């Protein structure tokens, strides 16, 4: 049978209330009595009733994290930083992967809410009035990261629109007069999935083209090497291609290389996320460093403020920088 507070009280010759105060660090107890109780509890291998403790505190000291998948190192690094922050503050995380399913995302939020986690950080792929209505009904602190749902939820991210707008200017500063954008699948029909972050990156590119007076935007919805090579060769001015992810930039460099097109000799390429893999990619790709650790810290801290009762914390925008490379 598990050891109880009553057992410890009997062995120490004190009341159960005194044992409770000692085990929970409360005042109103002599130091020598407290030390005796703690030593006795350790010797008897006492295990506290976590559920009872949670009920007393009104917290489970657990937060939920919902993400589509971990194949993108940007997501996995973020979750690792959130877990570090949670642990440092006495929390554990419960991770739910949705595999790009809005239905699984809603199921995950419901699952976590029923288990009374103190709050949830969501990398949302769902959006819309019905989606919002359902998750708001659980009345649990929620912070979104990466994709934004609406103004009803506090959001943490970098300003993707401003970054891509400035990225076009950055590329122009390297001497380029033509800039295209490769965003595979941006033209696919609306399937109910949230593409807020990707849309902001594309819109930022388009506005950057206007800022620099570079003419009509050139958008590629597929990584079709022949089509891209035709664009590269249609003018003597060497072009650059901006990508919404480093993974896309890596695939593009390799696809062009297989057809004899070199980077940066024939075309400049820039990515986004500054994933660790870039250290082993030749040429080293210019990218956008989103400060993943800072994003993770901010996401947890915003959620913690909401858990502690603060309302309308507001969106939190993290800093970014353009990394140096050899691809422009």
C-alpha positions in Angstrom: 0.0 0.0 0.0 1.3 3.5 -0.8 2.5 5.6 2.1 0.0 8.3 3.2 0.3 11.6 5.2 -1.5 9.7 8.0 1.4 7.2 8.1 4.0 9.9 8.3 2.1 11.8 11.0 1.8 8.6 13.1 5.5 7.8 12.9 6.6 11.4 13.6 4.0 11.9 16.4 2.5 15.0 14.8 -0.8 15.9 13.3 -1.7 15.3 9.6 -2.0 19.1 9.1 1.6 19.5 10.3 2.8 16.9 7.9 0.9 18.7 5.1 2.5 22.0 5.9 6.0 20.5 5.9 5.5 18.6 2.6 4.1 21.7 0.9 6.5 24.2 2.3 4.0 26.2 4.3 4.8 28.3 7.4 3.6 27.7 10.9 5.9 24.8 11.7 9.2 24.6 13.6 12.3 24.0 11.4 13.4 20.8 13.3 9.9 19.3 13.0 9.9 20.1 9.3 13.3 18.4 8.8 12.1 15.4 10.7 9.0 15.0 8.6 10.8 15.5 5.3 13.5 12.9 6.3 10.8 10.4 7.4 8.8 10.9 4.2 12.0 10.2 2.1 12.8 7.1 4.2 9.2 5.8 3.8 9.4 6.5 0.0 6.4 8.8 0.2 4.9 9.8 -3.2 2.6 12.8 -3.2 -0.8 12.6 -4.7 -0.3 14.7 -7.9 -4.0 14.9 -8.7 -4.9 16.2 -5.2 -2.0 18.7 -5.3 -3.2 19.9 -8.7 -6.7 20.3 -7.4 -5.4 22.3 -4.4 -3.3 24.6 -6.6 -5.9 24.9 -9.4 -3.2 23.9 -11.9 -1.9 20.7 -13.5 1.5 22.2 -14.3 1.1 20.7 -17.8 0.7 22.5 -21.1 -0.3 21.2 -24.5 1.6 21.8 -27.7 -0.1 21.0 -31.0 1.9 20.8 -34.2 1.3 19.3 -37.7 4.6 17.3 -37.8 8.2 17.3 -36.9 9.8 16.7 -40.3 10.4 20.5 -40.6 13.3 21.2 -38.4 11.9 24.7 -37.8 9.0 23.2 -35.9 11.1 20.6 -34.0 13.6 23.2 -32.8 10.7 25.5 -31.7 9.1 22.7 -29.7 12.4 21.8 -28.1 12.8 25.4 -26.9 9.2 25.5 -25.6 9.9 22.3 -23.6 13.0 23.8 -22.1 11.2 26.9 -21.0 8.3 24.8 -19.6 10.6 22.6 -17.6 12.5 25.5 -16.2 9.2 26.9 -14.9 8.0 23.7 -13.4 5.8 22.6 -16.3 5.7 19.5 -18.5 4.4 19.4 -22.1 2.0 17.0 -23.8 2.7 17.0 -27.6 0.0 16.2 -30.1 0.9 15.8 -33.8 -1.9 16.3 -36.3 -0.2 15.3 -39.6 -1.8 18.3 -41.4 -5.4 17.2 -40.5 -7.7 20.0 -39.2 -9.9 17.3 -37.7 -7.0 15.8 -35.7 -6.1 19.3 -34.6 -9.6 19.9 -33.2 -9.5 16.5 -31.6 -6.2 17.3 -30.0 -7.4 20.6 -28.5 -10.4 18.8 -27.1 -8.3 16.0 -25.7 -5.9 18.4 -24.0 -8.8 20.6 -22.6 -10.5 17.5 -21.1 -7.3 16.6 -19.4 -7.2 20.1 -17.9 -3.8 21.3 -19.2 -3.2 24.8 -18.0 -2.8 26.2 -21.6 -2.1 25.2 -25.2 0.4 26.4 -27.8 -0.9 25.7 -31.3 0.8 25.7 -34.6 -2.6 26.0 -36.3 -3.6 24.6 -39.7 -7.3 25.3 -39.1 -9.2 28.6 -39.3 -12.7 30.0 -39.8 -15.7 30.9 -37.7 -16.7 27.3 -36.8 -13.1 26.4 -35.9 -12.7 29.5 -33.7 -16.1 28.9 -32.0 -15.2 25.3 -31.1 -11.8 26.0 -29.6 -13.0 29.1 -27.8 -15.7 27.0 -26.1 -13.1 25.2 -24.1 -12.2 28.4 -22.3 -8.6 27.6 -22.0 -5.6 29.9 -22.5 -4.4 29.4 -26.1 -1.4 31.0 -27.9 -0.8 30.5 -31.7 2.5 30.4 -33.3 3.5 30.4 -37.0 0.0 30.6 -38.6 -2.4 33.2 -37.1 -6.1 32.3 -36.6 -7.5 35.7 -35.8 -7.3 38.7 -33.4 -9.1 36.6 -30.8 -5.9 34.7 -30.1 -2.6 36.0 -28.9 0.0 35.2 -31.6 3.8 34.8 -31.6 5.9 35.0 -34.8 8.2 37.1 -36.9 6.7 39.6 -39.3 6.9 37.4 -42.4 5.4 40.1 -44.6 8.0 42.8 -43.6 10.8 40.3 -43.8 10.1 39.2 -47.4 9.5 42.8 -48.4 12.9 43.7 -47.0 14.4 40.5 -48.5 13.7 41.8 -52.0 15.5 45.0 -51.2 18.4 43.0 -49.7 18.7 41.0 -52.9 18.6 44.2 -55.0 21.4 45.6 -52.8 23.5 42.6 -54.1 23.1 43.9 -57.6 20.1 41.9 -58.9 17.5 43.6 -61.1 15.2 40.6 -61.5 13.7 38.6 -58.6 11.3 35.7 -58.8 9.5 33.8 -56.1 9.1 30.0 -55.8 6.2 28.9 -53.6 5.2 25.4 -54.5 1.5 24.9 -54.3 0.5 28.5 -53.5 -2.2 28.3 -56.2 -3.9 25.2 -55.0 -7.7 25.5 -54.2 -8.7 26.4 -50.6 -8.9 23.1 -48.7 -9.7 24.7 -45.3 -6.1 24.7 -44.1 -4.5 27.8 -42.6 -1.8 29.2 -44.9 -1.4 32.6 -43.1 2.4 32.5 -42.7 3.0 31.4 -46.3 0.6 34.0 -47.7 2.3 36.7 -45.7 5.7 35.7 -47.2 4.3 35.8 -50.7 2.5 39.1 -50.2 5.7 40.6 -48.8 7.6 39.6 -51.9 5.0 41.2 -54.1 5.1 44.5 -52.2 8.9 44.3 -52.2 8.8 44.2 -56.0 6.6 47.3 -56.0 9.0 49.1 -53.6 12.0 48.4 -55.8 10.1 49.0 -59.1 11.1 45.7 -60.5 8.0 45.2 -62.6 5.4 42.5 -62.4 6.1 39.8 -59.8 7.3 36.4 -61.2 5.6 33.6 -59.2 6.4 29.9 -59.6 3.8 27.6 -58.1 5.9 24.4 -59.0 9.5 23.5 -58.9 9.7 23.0 -62.7 13.4 23.3 -63.6 12.7 23.8 -67.3 10.3 26.7 -66.7 12.7 28.3 -64.2 15.6 27.9 -66.5 13.6 29.7 -69.3 13.1 32.6 -66.9 16.8 32.6 -66.0 17.8 32.8 -69.7 15.3 35.3 -70.9 17.5 38.3 -70.1 21.2 39.1 -69.8 20.5 40.4 -66.2 21.2 37.5 -63.8 18.1 36.9 -61.7 17.6 35.8 -58.1 14.9 33.5 -56.8 13.5 34.0 -53.3 12.0 30.9 -51.5 9.7 30.7 -48.5 11.7 27.8 -46.9 15.3 26.7 -46.9 14.2 23.2 -47.9 12.7 24.6 -51.1 15.9 26.6 -51.8 18.0 23.4 -51.3 15.8 21.5 -53.7 16.0 24.3 -56.3 19.8 24.5 -56.2 20.1 20.7 -56.7 17.5 20.6 -59.5 19.2 23.4 -61.4 22.6 21.9 -60.8 21.5 18.7 -62.4 20.8 20.7 -65.5 24.0 22.6 -65.6 22.8 25.8 -63.9 25.1 27.0 -61.2 24.4 29.1 -58.1 25.4 31.9 -57.8 27.2 32.1 -61.2 23.9 31.8 -63.2 21.2 32.5 -60.6 21.1 33.8 -57.0 19.0 31.9 -54.4 17.8 32.9 -51.0 15.8 30.9 -48.4 14.0 31.3 -45.1 14.4 29.8 -41.6 18.2 29.3 -41.5 17.9 25.6 -40.7 21.0 23.8 -39.3 21.3 21.8 -42.5 22.6 24.9 -44.3 26.0 24.4 -42.7 26.4 21.3 -45.0 25.0 22.8 -48.2 27.3 24.2 -50.9 27.0 27.0 -51.7 25.9 28.2 -48.3 22.4 29.7 -48.8 21.6 33.2 -47.8 18.6 32.9 -45.4 16.4 34.5 -42.8 17.3 33.7 -39.2 14.0 33.9 -37.3 15.6 33.5 -33.9 13.9 30.1 -33.2 15.0 30.1 -29.5 13.6 33.5 -29.0 10.3 32.5 -30.6 10.0 29.5 -28.3 10.8 31.5 -25.3 8.3 34.2 -26.2 5.5 31.6 -27.0 5.9 30.0 -23.6 6.1 33.3 -21.7 3.0 34.7 -23.4 1.1 31.5 -22.5 2.3 31.7 -18.9 1.1 35.2 -18.6 -2.3 34.1 -19.8 -2.3 31.1 -17.5 -1.6 33.5 -14.6 -4.7 35.5 -15.5 -3.4 38.3 -17.7 -5.9 39.1 -20.5 -5.3 40.5 -24.0 -1.5 40.0 -23.9 -1.4 40.8 -27.6 0.7 39.7 -30.5 4.4 39.3 -29.9 6.8 39.9 -32.8 10.3 38.4 -32.6 13.4 39.8 -34.2 15.1 38.5 -37.3 18.2 38.9 -39.4 19.5 38.1 -42.8 22.3 35.5 -42.7 25.4 35.7 -44.8 26.0 33.1 -47.5 27.4 32.3 -50.9 24.2 31.9 -53.0 23.7 35.5 -54.0 
